[in-house]
């Protein structure tokens, strides 16, 4: 594999193209689905086992991300946007409560890019659908 090809694949994963057709838009939106599903599963597991001091409200959070993931899978622009907003607010809250940026800053940036890809994909999907 060439390095230039690897760089393009990484770029396409982090900032997927959405301008060619409806199937490409669906693939871009899938990034948002993956991010929301991972947030749902991880939060649910941490809450169920009490890891990191999560409370009962973390289960509600897990359920909200599951609904957002389902909405993105159904190409909902509202769900895609809600996923990004909820994730950003939760990261900011966690960083404020910790008093510093945590070690998960790079992961948070990746998730934010995936959620943005979900937004771009769902909006492009509806643009092509017209």
Buried (B, 14 or more C-beta within 10 A) or exposed (E): EEEEEEEEEEEEEBBBBBEEEBEBBBBBBBBBBBBBBBBBBEBBEBBEEEEEEBEEEBBEBBEBBBBBBBBBBEBBBEBBBBBBEBBBEBBEEBBEEEEEEEEEEEEBEBBBBBBBBBBBBBBBBBEBEE
